[in-house]
Amino acid sequence: MAFINPALDIAVISAILAIGSRAIQEKLGIRKKQKSSQKRLKEKQARAKELMKKTDDKNALKELEAVQKEMMEISLESMQAMNKYLLFYMPITLVVFIFVLPPLYDKAIINLPVPVPWFGANWSIIFYEQTNWIGWYFLLSIIFGVAINLAFTAFEHFRGEKNAEKK
């Protein structure tokens, strides 16, 4: 059924998918585009705030409309970049979630290393000590995603400091 054991197998698959996701984002320049879009949006929002204070000025209202249009265009560019990423990443994850994991681990029960809180009946908190493959994958994908993003951020920061020292 499983290669080594379900918990370890799913951990490896989750890590590979998290690394692959980040690699695709880097290759497509998604992170850089998102940062650039956020910076431009903040600038436009600040300008829009200034213009909103000048409600009696017709030129300010026209400029506000133009700024809002630019903000919509920036948001659209950002969404298009994310759609491009999903075009590459979704087929991979769908194959894994439909054809790889369910047949191999459908009956697997995984003992969690620590009890995990979750919502029960009437919004009460229940601590689970076991989960199925979906719960294990979901938990690990969050952990690996955060860890990989932190590692990339630290690396970019470190590389930025090294480049600043060279100049």
C-alpha positions as CSV (number, residue, x, y, z in Angstrom):
1,M,0.0,0.0,0.0
2,A,2.4,2.7,1.2
3,F,6.1,3.1,0.2
4,I,7.6,3.5,3.7
5,N,4.7,4.6,6.0
6,P,1.8,6.9,5.2
7,A,2.8,9.7,7.5
8,L,6.3,9.9,6.0
9,D,5.2,9.4,2.4
10,I,2.6,12.1,2.6
11,A,5.2,14.4,4.3
12,V,7.6,13.9,1.4
13,I,4.9,14.5,-1.2
14,S,3.7,17.6,0.7
15,A,7.2,19.0,0.8
16,I,7.8,18.3,-2.9
17,L,4.6,20.1,-3.8
18,A,5.4,23.0,-1.6
19,I,8.9,23.4,-3.0
20,G,7.4,22.9,-6.5
21,S,4.8,25.6,-5.9
22,R,7.4,28.1,-4.8
23,A,9.8,27.2,-7.7
24,I,7.0,27.8,-10.2
25,Q,6.2,31.1,-8.5
26,E,9.9,32.1,-8.7
27,K,10.2,31.0,-12.3
28,L,7.2,33.0,-13.4
29,G,8.2,36.0,-11.3
30,I,4.9,35.9,-9.4
31,R,6.4,37.1,-6.1
32,K,8.2,40.1,-7.7
33,K,5.0,41.0,-9.6
34,Q,2.9,40.8,-6.5
35,K,5.3,42.9,-4.5
36,S,5.5,45.5,-7.3
37,S,1.7,45.5,-7.5
38,Q,1.2,45.9,-3.8
39,K,3.7,48.9,-3.8
40,R,2.0,50.5,-6.7
41,L,-1.5,50.0,-5.1
42,K,-0.4,51.5,-1.8
43,E,0.9,54.6,-3.7
44,K,-2.4,54.9,-5.6
45,Q,-4.5,54.4,-2.5
46,A,-2.6,57.1,-0.7
47,R,-3.2,59.4,-3.7
48,A,-6.9,58.4,-3.8
49,K,-7.2,59.3,-0.1
50,E,-5.7,62.7,-0.7
51,L,-8.1,63.3,-3.6
52,M,-11.2,62.2,-1.6
53,K,-10.6,65.0,0.8
54,K,-11.0,67.5,-2.0
55,T,-14.7,66.7,-2.8
56,D,-15.5,70.2,-4.0
57,D,-12.7,70.2,-6.6
58,K,-13.9,68.9,-10.0
59,N,-10.4,68.2,-11.2
60,A,-9.7,66.2,-8.1
61,L,-12.8,64.1,-8.8
62,K,-11.6,63.4,-12.3
63,E,-8.2,62.5,-11.1
64,L,-9.7,60.3,-8.4
65,E,-11.6,58.4,-11.1
66,A,-8.4,58.0,-13.1
67,V,-6.5,56.7,-10.0
68,Q,-9.3,54.3,-9.2
69,K,-9.1,53.0,-12.8
70,E,-5.4,52.5,-12.5
71,M,-5.9,50.6,-9.2
72,M,-8.3,48.3,-11.0
73,E,-5.8,47.7,-13.8
74,I,-3.1,46.9,-11.2
75,S,-5.4,44.4,-9.5
76,L,-6.2,42.8,-12.8
77,E,-2.5,42.4,-13.7
78,S,-2.0,40.8,-10.3
79,M,-4.9,38.4,-10.8
80,Q,-3.7,37.5,-14.3
81,A,-0.2,36.6,-12.9
82,M,-1.9,34.4,-10.3
83,N,-4.0,32.7,-12.9
84,K,-0.8,32.0,-14.9
85,Y,0.7,30.3,-11.8
86,L,-2.5,28.2,-11.2
87,L,-2.4,27.1,-14.9
88,F,0.9,25.4,-14.2
89,Y,0.4,24.3,-10.6
90,M,-3.2,23.0,-10.5
91,P,-2.8,20.1,-13.0
92,I,0.0,18.8,-10.9
93,T,-1.9,18.9,-7.6
94,L,-5.0,17.5,-9.2
95,V,-3.1,14.5,-10.5
96,V,-1.6,14.0,-7.0
97,F,-5.0,14.4,-5.2
98,I,-7.0,12.3,-7.6
99,F,-4.6,9.5,-8.9
100,V,-1.8,9.3,-6.4
101,L,-2.8,9.8,-2.8
102,P,-6.4,8.4,-2.6
103,P,-5.6,4.9,-4.0
104,L,-2.5,4.6,-1.8
105,Y,-3.6,6.1,1.4
106,D,-7.4,6.1,1.4
107,K,-7.6,3.8,4.5
108,A,-4.6,5.3,6.3
109,I,-5.0,6.6,9.8
110,I,-2.1,8.8,10.9
111,N,-1.3,9.4,14.5
112,L,-0.5,13.1,15.0
113,P,2.7,14.0,16.8
114,V,0.8,16.5,18.9
115,P,-2.9,16.9,19.4
116,V,-4.3,19.4,16.9
117,P,-7.3,21.7,17.9
118,W,-10.2,21.9,15.5
119,F,-13.9,22.9,15.7
120,G,-16.4,20.4,16.9
121,A,-20.2,20.6,17.3
122,N,-21.5,24.0,18.4
123,W,-18.1,25.6,17.7
124,S,-16.5,23.8,20.6
125,I,-12.8,23.0,20.3
126,I,-11.8,19.4,20.0
127,F,-8.2,18.1,20.1
128,Y,-7.6,15.4,17.5
129,E,-4.8,12.9,17.9
130,Q,-5.4,11.1,14.6
131,T,-6.3,12.1,11.1
132,N,-6.7,10.7,7.6
133,W,-4.3,11.5,4.7
134,I,-6.2,14.6,3.7
135,G,-5.9,16.1,7.2
136,W,-2.2,15.2,7.4
137,Y,-1.5,16.6,4.0
138,F,-3.4,19.8,4.8
139,L,-1.5,20.3,8.1
140,L,1.9,19.6,6.5
141,S,1.2,21.8,3.5
142,I,0.6,24.8,5.8
143,I,3.8,24.0,7.8
144,F,6.0,23.4,4.8
145,G,4.5,26.4,3.0
146,V,5.3,28.8,5.8
147,A,8.8,27.2,6.4
148,I,9.7,27.5,2.7
149,N,8.4,31.1,2.4
150,L,10.4,32.0,5.5
151,A,13.5,30.3,4.1
152,F,13.2,32.1,0.8
153,T,12.5,35.4,2.5
154,A,15.6,35.0,4.7
155,F,17.7,34.0,1.7
156,E,16.5,37.0,-0.3
157,H,17.2,39.3,2.7
158,F,20.7,37.7,3.1
159,R,21.4,38.0,-0.6
160,G,20.2,41.6,-0.6
161,E,22.6,42.4,2.3
162,K,25.5,40.7,0.4
163,N,24.7,42.7,-2.7
164,A,24.6,46.0,-0.7
165,E,28.0,45.2,0.8
166,K,29.6,44.7,-2.6
167,K,28.4,48.1,-3.8
